[in-house]
Amino acid sequence: MTSLERLLAAADCRPTDRPARLAWFVEDALADATVSKAASKGPVVLADVPNPFGLALRRGIDLNKALKDDPSVGGAVLDELVDEVRKTISDGLDGGADGIFYRLHGATPRHCSPMQYGGYYLERDRELLSEQPSSVLKVLFIAAEDEPYVDFVSDLPAQVFAWDVALTNITAADVRAARQGAVASSDPTSEICLVIGKERYLDTLERPESE
């Protein structure tokens, strides 16, 4: 199997010749110019795409306040961010990426109440993901450190649902209770092993079973 074949098979919950691994080289938790790569010969490249709320965080924009203070002005700011994310996706795919690594920020008590995320941002994330055809591999990464709203985002259109087990203490079984399909995490029962950070990624390559 090629890297892409292996990753697509794992994303479809089909057997693979060896475990599929996905590595995210983190330089900045909110950077928008990095890529994610599958760790194999001829690596798969996914365009790293922060969602609109993630872009706002990176730029110090308080979207919740802007939308509350003046919905028309705040809505215009959100629309601009959505358009920018749409362009980032398009540019990444046009540039040869095999898919997208969509980092969903905001679906956590640290940033939004359930009403805020569900009312302001959920459908915008759904819109951006839905615009991509099924032939585009979409990895949905829930960027959260505390009790992410898994139930809220469990039906967003992506082949793979990913998160950081160490930060969230959420297991693959927890996610599967809310969502069908492939998951990517450090939980050994995941269809895809997600490794975050260069040092942790390089450590997996020292193991004989690594690709």
C-alpha atoms as an extended CHARMM CRD file, in Angstrom:
* protein
*
       211  EXT
         1         1  MET       CA              0.0000000000        0.0000000000        0.0000000000  PROA      1               0.0000000000
         2         2  THR       CA              1.0870000000        3.5640000000       -0.6370000000  PROA      2               0.0000000000
         3         3  SER       CA              0.8040000000        6.1060000000        2.1650000000  PROA      3               0.0000000000
         4         4  LEU       CA             -2.3440000000        7.5600000000        0.6500000000  PROA      4               0.0000000000
         5         5  GLU       CA             -3.9210000000        4.1480000000        0.0920000000  PROA      5               0.0000000000
         6         6  ARG       CA             -3.1590000000        3.1760000000        3.6790000000  PROA      6               0.0000000000
         7         7  LEU       CA             -4.5540000000        6.3910000000        5.1220000000  PROA      7               0.0000000000
         8         8  LEU       CA             -7.6860000000        6.2590000000        2.9790000000  PROA      8               0.0000000000
         9         9  ALA       CA             -8.2740000000        2.6350000000        3.9240000000  PROA      9               0.0000000000
        10        10  ALA       CA             -7.8920000000        3.4480000000        7.6180000000  PROA      10              0.0000000000
        11        11  ALA       CA            -10.2000000000        6.4370000000        7.2080000000  PROA      11              0.0000000000
        12        12  ASP       CA            -12.7700000000        4.0660000000        5.7280000000  PROA      12              0.0000000000
        13        13  CYS       CA            -12.2160000000        1.5630000000        8.5730000000  PROA      13              0.0000000000
        14        14  ARG       CA            -10.8670000000       -1.0120000000        6.1080000000  PROA      14              0.0000000000
        15        15  PRO       CA             -7.8550000000       -3.3100000000        6.7580000000  PROA      15              0.0000000000
        16        16  THR       CA             -4.3750000000       -1.9320000000        6.0990000000  PROA      16              0.0000000000
        17        17  ASP       CA             -1.0710000000       -3.6900000000        5.5060000000  PROA      17              0.0000000000
        18        18  ARG       CA              0.3520000000       -1.9780000000        8.5990000000  PROA      18              0.0000000000
        19        19  PRO       CA             -0.8620000000        0.6580000000       11.0750000000  PROA      19              0.0000000000
        20        20  ALA       CA             -1.6210000000        4.0690000000        9.6010000000  PROA      20              0.0000000000
        21        21  ARG       CA              0.1030000000        6.9900000000       11.2830000000  PROA      21              0.0000000000
        22        22  LEU       CA             -0.4880000000       10.6960000000       10.9990000000  PROA      22              0.0000000000
        23        23  ALA       CA              2.0080000000       13.1950000000       12.3960000000  PROA      23              0.0000000000
        24        24  TRP       CA              1.2870000000       16.8390000000       13.1220000000  PROA      24              0.0000000000
        25        25  PHE       CA              4.4490000000       18.9160000000       13.4060000000  PROA      25              0.0000000000
        26        26  VAL       CA              3.3690000000       21.5870000000       15.8600000000  PROA      26              0.0000000000
        27        27  GLU       CA              5.2400000000       24.8830000000       15.8120000000  PROA      27              0.0000000000
        28        28  ASP       CA              2.4340000000       27.1550000000       17.0060000000  PROA      28              0.0000000000
        29        29  ALA       CA             -0.8690000000       25.8620000000       18.3110000000  PROA      29              0.0000000000
        30        30  LEU       CA             -2.6510000000       28.4500000000       16.1890000000  PROA      30              0.0000000000
        31        31  ALA       CA             -0.2580000000       28.7000000000       13.2520000000  PROA      31              0.0000000000
        32        32  ASP       CA             -1.8830000000       28.5280000000        9.8420000000  PROA      32              0.0000000000
        33        33  ALA       CA              1.1220000000       27.7910000000        7.6600000000  PROA      33              0.0000000000
        34        34  THR       CA              2.0970000000       24.2960000000        8.7730000000  PROA      34              0.0000000000
        35        35  VAL       CA              1.2050000000       20.9300000000        7.2470000000  PROA      35              0.0000000000
        36        36  SER       CA              0.4170000000       17.5040000000        8.6080000000  PROA      36              0.0000000000
        37        37  LYS       CA              2.1230000000       14.4670000000        7.0810000000  PROA      37              0.0000000000
        38        38  ALA       CA              1.5020000000       10.7670000000        7.1930000000  PROA      38              0.0000000000
        39        39  ALA       CA              4.6470000000        9.0090000000        8.3660000000  PROA      39              0.0000000000
        40        40  SER       CA              5.4500000000        6.7190000000        5.4500000000  PROA      40              0.0000000000
        41        41  LYS       CA              7.4270000000        6.6090000000        2.2230000000  PROA      41              0.0000000000
        42        42  GLY       CA              6.0360000000        9.1650000000       -0.1770000000  PROA      42              0.0000000000
        43        43  PRO       CA              4.2270000000       11.0490000000        2.5910000000  PROA      43              0.0000000000
        44        44  VAL       CA              0.6510000000       12.1820000000        2.3310000000  PROA      44              0.0000000000
        45        45  VAL       CA              0.3740000000       15.9210000000        2.8800000000  PROA      45              0.0000000000
        46        46  LEU       CA             -2.6730000000       17.5420000000        4.4310000000  PROA      46              0.0000000000
        47        47  ALA       CA             -3.1710000000       21.2950000000        4.3540000000  PROA      47              0.0000000000
        48        48  ASP       CA             -3.2970000000       22.5240000000        7.9580000000  PROA      48              0.0000000000
        49        49  VAL       CA             -6.4300000000       24.6800000000        8.2500000000  PROA      49              0.0000000000
        50        50  PRO       CA             -7.5230000000       26.5230000000       11.4170000000  PROA      50              0.0000000000
        51        51  ASN       CA            -11.2520000000       27.1860000000       11.5250000000  PROA      51              0.0000000000
        52        52  PRO       CA            -12.6390000000       30.7600000000       11.6470000000  PROA      52              0.0000000000
        53        53  PHE       CA            -12.6520000000       30.8280000000       15.4510000000  PROA      53              0.0000000000
        54        54  GLY       CA             -9.0400000000       29.6460000000       15.4370000000  PROA      54              0.0000000000
        55        55  LEU       CA             -8.0430000000       32.4880000000       13.1320000000  PROA      55              0.0000000000
        56        56  ALA       CA             -9.7850000000       34.9490000000       15.4320000000  PROA      56              0.0000000000
        57        57  LEU       CA             -7.9150000000       33.5580000000       18.4520000000  PROA      57              0.0000000000
        58        58  ARG       CA             -4.5980000000       33.8660000000       16.6640000000  PROA      58              0.0000000000
        59        59  ARG       CA             -5.3040000000       37.4940000000       15.8480000000  PROA      59              0.0000000000
        60        60  GLY       CA             -6.6390000000       38.4600000000       19.2570000000  PROA      60              0.0000000000
        61        61  ILE       CA            -10.1850000000       39.0190000000       18.0030000000  PROA      61              0.0000000000
        62        62  ASP       CA            -12.9080000000       38.4510000000       20.6060000000  PROA      62              0.0000000000
        63        63  LEU       CA            -15.5670000000       37.1140000000       18.2630000000  PROA      63              0.0000000000
        64        64  ASN       CA            -18.0340000000       36.3350000000       21.0230000000  PROA      64              0.0000000000
        65        65  LYS       CA            -17.9610000000       39.9400000000       22.2340000000  PROA      65              0.0000000000
        66        66  ALA       CA            -18.1230000000       41.3500000000       18.7080000000  PROA      66              0.0000000000
        67        67  LEU       CA            -21.1650000000       39.2360000000       17.8490000000  PROA      67              0.0000000000
        68        68  LYS       CA            -22.8890000000       40.1080000000       21.1200000000  PROA      68              0.0000000000
        69        69  ASP       CA            -22.1540000000       43.8650000000       20.9880000000  PROA      69              0.0000000000
        70        70  ASP       CA            -23.2360000000       44.3300000000       17.3780000000  PROA      70              0.0000000000
        71        71  PRO       CA            -24.4090000000       41.2430000000       15.5030000000  PROA      71              0.0000000000
        72        72  SER       CA            -24.1320000000       42.9370000000       12.1190000000  PROA      72              0.0000000000
        73        73  VAL       CA            -20.5390000000       44.0700000000       12.6510000000  PROA      73              0.0000000000
        74        74  GLY       CA            -19.5170000000       40.8540000000       14.3720000000  PROA      74              0.0000000000
        75        75  GLY       CA            -21.2310000000       38.8490000000       11.6370000000  PROA      75              0.0000000000
        76        76  ALA       CA            -19.2570000000       40.7070000000        8.9820000000  PROA      76              0.0000000000
        77        77  VAL       CA            -15.9990000000       39.8960000000       10.7810000000  PROA      77              0.0000000000
        78        78  LEU       CA            -16.9940000000       36.2320000000       10.9890000000  PROA      78              0.0000000000
        79        79  ASP       CA            -17.9150000000       36.1950000000        7.2960000000  PROA      79              0.0000000000
        80        80  GLU       CA            -14.4650000000       37.5340000000        6.4160000000  PROA      80              0.0000000000
        81        81  LEU       CA            -12.8050000000       34.8350000000        8.4900000000  PROA      81              0.0000000000
        82        82  VAL       CA            -14.9480000000       32.1380000000        6.8590000000  PROA      82              0.0000000000
        83        83  ASP       CA            -13.9280000000       33.4030000000        3.4240000000  PROA      83              0.0000000000
        84        84  GLU       CA            -10.2770000000       33.3640000000        4.4600000000  PROA      84              0.0000000000
        85        85  VAL       CA            -10.5200000000       29.7740000000        5.6800000000  PROA      85              0.0000000000
        86        86  ARG       CA            -12.2600000000       28.8250000000        2.4300000000  PROA      86              0.0000000000
        87        87  LYS       CA             -9.3510000000       30.3330000000        0.4850000000  PROA      87              0.0000000000
        88        88  THR       CA             -6.7990000000       28.5400000000        2.6910000000  PROA      88              0.0000000000
        89        89  ILE       CA             -8.4840000000       25.2250000000        1.8840000000  PROA      89              0.0000000000
        90        90  SER       CA             -8.6300000000       26.0100000000       -1.8240000000  PROA      90              0.0000000000
        91        91  ASP       CA             -5.0080000000       27.1610000000       -1.9530000000  PROA      91              0.0000000000
        92        92  GLY       CA             -3.8380000000       24.0600000000       -0.0890000000  PROA      92              0.0000000000
        93        93  LEU       CA             -5.6660000000       21.6460000000       -2.3770000000  PROA      93              0.0000000000
        94        94  ASP       CA             -4.6600000000       23.5660000000       -5.5070000000  PROA      94              0.0000000000
        95        95  GLY       CA             -1.0810000000       23.4170000000       -4.2580000000  PROA      95              0.0000000000
        96        96  GLY       CA             -1.1140000000       19.6300000000       -4.2290000000  PROA      96              0.0000000000
        97        97  ALA       CA             -2.2840000000       18.6810000000       -0.7320000000  PROA      97              0.0000000000
        98        98  ASP       CA             -4.0130000000       15.2940000000       -0.5090000000  PROA      98              0.0000000000
        99        99  GLY       CA             -6.6050000000       16.6080000000        1.9110000000  PROA      99              0.0000000000
       100       100  ILE       CA             -7.1170000000       18.9430000000        4.8490000000  PROA      100             0.0000000000
       101       101  PHE       CA             -6.3590000000       18.8250000000        8.5740000000  PROA      101             0.0000000000
       102       102  TYR       CA             -9.1900000000       21.0340000000        9.8510000000  PROA      102             0.0000000000
       103       103  ARG       CA             -8.4240000000       22.3530000000       13.3190000000  PROA      103             0.0000000000
       104       104  LEU       CA            -11.6700000000       23.1530000000       15.0720000000  PROA      104             0.0000000000
       105       105  HSD       CA            -11.2210000000       25.7050000000       17.8510000000  PROA      105             0.0000000000
       106       106  GLY       CA            -13.9850000000       27.0900000000       20.0490000000  PROA      106             0.0000000000
       107       107  ALA       CA            -15.9520000000       23.9450000000       20.9220000000  PROA      107             0.0000000000
       108       108  THR       CA            -14.7710000000       23.9890000000       24.5290000000  PROA      108             0.0000000000
       109       109  PRO       CA            -15.8230000000       25.7750000000       27.7480000000  PROA      109             0.0000000000
       110       110  ARG       CA            -12.5230000000       27.6460000000       27.7270000000  PROA      110             0.0000000000
       111       111  HSD       CA            -13.6310000000       29.6030000000       24.6810000000  PROA      111             0.0000000000
       112       112  CYS       CA            -17.3940000000       29.3360000000       24.2450000000  PROA      112             0.0000000000
       113       113  SER       CA            -20.5330000000       28.3080000000       26.0250000000  PROA      113             0.0000000000
       114       114  PRO       CA            -22.4900000000       25.5760000000       24.2350000000  PROA      114             0.0000000000
       115       115  MET       CA            -24.9710000000       28.2420000000       23.1200000000  PROA      115             0.0000000000
       116       116  GLN       CA            -22.2230000000       30.4780000000       21.7200000000  PROA      116             0.0000000000
       117       117  TYR       CA            -20.4540000000       27.7410000000       19.7810000000  PROA      117             0.0000000000
       118       118  GLY       CA            -23.6920000000       26.1560000000       18.5840000000  PROA      118             0.0000000000
       119       119  GLY       CA            -25.3070000000       29.4700000000       17.7180000000  PROA      119             0.0000000000
       120       120  TYR       CA            -22.4050000000       31.2920000000       16.0870000000  PROA      120             0.0000000000
       121       121  TYR       CA            -19.8720000000       28.8150000000       14.7540000000  PROA      121             0.0000000000
       122       122  LEU       CA            -21.0790000000       25.2190000000       14.3820000000  PROA      122             0.0000000000
       123       123  GLU       CA            -22.8870000000       25.7310000000       11.0900000000  PROA      123             0.0000000000
       124       124  ARG       CA            -20.0090000000       27.7440000000        9.6540000000  PROA      124             0.0000000000
       125       125  ASP       CA            -17.6540000000       24.8380000000       10.3570000000  PROA      125             0.0000000000
       126       126  ARG       CA            -20.1990000000       22.4870000000        8.8040000000  PROA      126             0.0000000000
       127       127  GLU       CA            -20.4740000000       24.7340000000        5.7620000000  PROA      127             0.0000000000
       128       128  LEU       CA            -16.7230000000       24.8290000000        5.1530000000  PROA      128             0.0000000000
       129       129  LEU       CA            -16.3280000000       21.0710000000        5.5110000000  PROA      129             0.0000000000
       130       130  SER       CA            -19.4120000000       20.2890000000        3.4340000000  PROA      130             0.0000000000
       131       131  GLU       CA            -18.1040000000       22.3150000000        0.5080000000  PROA      131             0.0000000000
       132       132  GLN       CA            -15.3160000000       19.7830000000       -0.0290000000  PROA      132             0.0000000000
       133       133  PRO       CA            -16.1990000000       16.6980000000       -2.1210000000  PROA      133             0.0000000000
       134       134  SER       CA            -16.0030000000       13.2230000000       -0.6240000000  PROA      134             0.0000000000
       135       135  SER       CA            -12.8580000000       12.5990000000       -2.6780000000  PROA      135             0.0000000000
       136       136  VAL       CA            -10.9980000000       15.0870000000       -0.4570000000  PROA      136             0.0000000000
       137       137  LEU       CA             -9.6720000000       13.4920000000        2.7310000000  PROA      137             0.0000000000
       138       138  LYS       CA            -10.8720000000       15.5640000000        5.6820000000  PROA      138             0.0000000000
       139       139  VAL       CA             -9.3730000000       15.0700000000        9.1290000000  PROA      139             0.0000000000
       140       140  LEU       CA            -11.3300000000       16.9830000000       11.7620000000  PROA      140             0.0000000000
       141       141  PHE       CA             -9.0520000000       17.7780000000       14.7140000000  PROA      141             0.0000000000
       142       142  ILE       CA            -10.7830000000       19.0510000000       17.8490000000  PROA      142             0.0000000000
       143       143  ALA       CA             -8.3980000000       21.6180000000       19.3100000000  PROA      143             0.0000000000
       144       144  ALA       CA             -9.2750000000       21.5960000000       22.9940000000  PROA      144             0.0000000000
       145       145  GLU       CA             -7.7650000000       21.1380000000       26.4210000000  PROA      145             0.0000000000
       146       146  ASP       CA            -10.8790000000       20.7400000000       28.5320000000  PROA      146             0.0000000000
       147       147  GLU       CA            -14.1480000000       18.9100000000       27.9420000000  PROA      147             0.0000000000
       148       148  PRO       CA            -14.6790000000       19.6060000000       24.2270000000  PROA      148             0.0000000000
       149       149  TYR       CA            -18.2580000000       19.5240000000       23.0010000000  PROA      149             0.0000000000
       150       150  VAL       CA            -17.8950000000       16.1740000000       21.2680000000  PROA      150             0.0000000000
       151       151  ASP       CA            -21.6480000000       15.7160000000       20.9430000000  PROA      151             0.0000000000
       152       152  PHE       CA            -21.9590000000       19.0580000000       19.1420000000  PROA      152             0.0000000000
       153       153  VAL       CA            -19.3080000000       18.3100000000       16.5430000000  PROA      153             0.0000000000
       154       154  SER       CA            -19.7380000000       14.5490000000       16.2020000000  PROA      154             0.0000000000
       155       155  ASP       CA            -21.7530000000       14.7700000000       12.9900000000  PROA      155             0.0000000000
       156       156  LEU       CA            -19.5680000000       17.2590000000       11.1400000000  PROA      156             0.0000000000
       157       157  PRO       CA            -18.6490000000       15.9220000000        7.6700000000  PROA      157             0.0000000000
       158       158  ALA       CA            -15.1350000000       14.4870000000        7.8430000000  PROA      158             0.0000000000
       159       159  GLN       CA            -13.7970000000       10.9920000000        7.2670000000  PROA      159             0.0000000000
       160       160  VAL       CA            -11.5640000000       11.0930000000       10.3480000000  PROA      160             0.0000000000
       161       161  PHE       CA            -12.2180000000       12.5340000000       13.8160000000  PROA      161             0.0000000000
       162       162  ALA       CA             -9.0320000000       13.4470000000       15.7220000000  PROA      162             0.0000000000
       163       163  TRP       CA             -8.1410000000       14.8780000000       19.1290000000  PROA      163             0.0000000000
       164       164  ASP       CA             -5.3560000000       15.0230000000       21.7120000000  PROA      164             0.0000000000
       165       165  VAL       CA             -5.9250000000       12.2900000000       24.3120000000  PROA      165             0.0000000000
       166       166  ALA       CA             -3.3030000000       13.7060000000       26.6900000000  PROA      166             0.0000000000
       167       167  LEU       CA             -5.0060000000       17.0970000000       26.8980000000  PROA      167             0.0000000000
       168       168  THR       CA             -8.6390000000       16.0180000000       26.9240000000  PROA      168             0.0000000000
       169       169  ASN       CA             -8.5420000000       12.6210000000       28.6730000000  PROA      169             0.0000000000
       170       170  ILE       CA            -11.0670000000       11.4360000000       26.0810000000  PROA      170             0.0000000000
       171       171  THR       CA            -10.7160000000        7.8770000000       24.8080000000  PROA      171             0.0000000000
       172       172  ALA       CA            -11.6020000000        6.3990000000       21.4530000000  PROA      172             0.0000000000
       173       173  ALA       CA            -14.5240000000        4.6290000000       23.1340000000  PROA      173             0.0000000000
       174       174  ASP       CA            -15.8460000000        7.9970000000       24.3280000000  PROA      174             0.0000000000
       175       175  VAL       CA            -15.7770000000        9.3690000000       20.7870000000  PROA      175             0.0000000000
       176       176  ARG       CA            -17.2730000000        6.2440000000       19.2400000000  PROA      176             0.0000000000
       177       177  ALA       CA            -20.2170000000        6.5580000000       21.5990000000  PROA      177             0.0000000000
       178       178  ALA       CA            -21.1020000000        9.7860000000       19.7830000000  PROA      178             0.0000000000
       179       179  ARG       CA            -19.7800000000        9.1970000000       16.2790000000  PROA      179             0.0000000000
       180       180  GLN       CA            -19.3210000000        6.4220000000       13.7410000000  PROA      180             0.0000000000
       181       181  GLY       CA            -16.2660000000        6.1910000000       11.5140000000  PROA      181             0.0000000000
       182       182  ALA       CA            -12.5190000000        6.3610000000       11.8400000000  PROA      182             0.0000000000
       183       183  VAL       CA            -10.7610000000        8.1220000000       14.6860000000  PROA      183             0.0000000000
       184       184  ALA       CA             -7.1820000000        9.3540000000       14.9730000000  PROA      184             0.0000000000
       185       185  SER       CA             -5.5050000000        9.7180000000       18.3510000000  PROA      185             0.0000000000
       186       186  SER       CA             -2.8360000000        8.2110000000       20.5820000000  PROA      186             0.0000000000
       187       187  ASP       CA             -5.4030000000        5.7460000000       21.9230000000  PROA      187             0.0000000000
       188       188  PRO       CA             -4.1230000000        2.3610000000       20.6650000000  PROA      188             0.0000000000
       189       189  THR       CA             -7.6260000000        1.3320000000       19.5630000000  PROA      189             0.0000000000
       190       190  SER       CA             -7.8030000000        4.1840000000       17.0390000000  PROA      190             0.0000000000
       191       191  GLU       CA             -7.8060000000        3.3580000000       13.3310000000  PROA      191             0.0000000000
       192       192  ILE       CA             -5.0770000000        5.9640000000       12.8370000000  PROA      192             0.0000000000
       193       193  CYS       CA             -2.2780000000        6.7490000000       15.2760000000  PROA      193             0.0000000000
       194       194  LEU       CA             -2.0220000000       10.5210000000       15.6650000000  PROA      194             0.0000000000
       195       195  VAL       CA              1.3450000000       11.8110000000       16.8460000000  PROA      195             0.0000000000
       196       196  ILE       CA              1.6000000000       15.4670000000       17.8100000000  PROA      196             0.0000000000
       197       197  GLY       CA              4.9120000000       17.2930000000       17.8420000000  PROA      197             0.0000000000
       198       198  LYS       CA              8.1990000000       16.5540000000       16.1290000000  PROA      198             0.0000000000
       199       199  GLU       CA              9.9280000000       14.8890000000       19.1030000000  PROA      199             0.0000000000
       200       200  ARG       CA              7.0200000000       12.5470000000       19.8010000000  PROA      200             0.0000000000
       201       201  TYR       CA              6.7810000000       11.7530000000       16.1050000000  PROA      201             0.0000000000
       202       202  LEU       CA             10.4660000000       10.9360000000       15.7340000000  PROA      202             0.0000000000
       203       203  ASP       CA             10.2350000000        8.6980000000       18.7930000000  PROA      203             0.0000000000
       204       204  THR       CA              7.6660000000        6.4770000000       17.0340000000  PROA      204             0.0000000000
       205       205  LEU       CA             10.0240000000        6.0270000000       14.0670000000  PROA      205             0.0000000000
       206       206  GLU       CA             12.5550000000        4.3180000000       16.3410000000  PROA      206             0.0000000000
       207       207  ARG       CA             10.1300000000        1.4520000000       16.9610000000  PROA      207             0.0000000000
       208       208  PRO       CA             10.5150000000       -1.5920000000       14.6460000000  PROA      208             0.0000000000
       209       209  GLU       CA              6.8030000000       -1.5990000000       13.8250000000  PROA      209             0.0000000000
       210       210  SER       CA              6.8420000000        2.0370000000       12.6580000000  PROA      210             0.0000000000
       211       211  GLU       CA              6.3670000000        2.7690000000        8.9940000000  PROA      211             0.0000000000
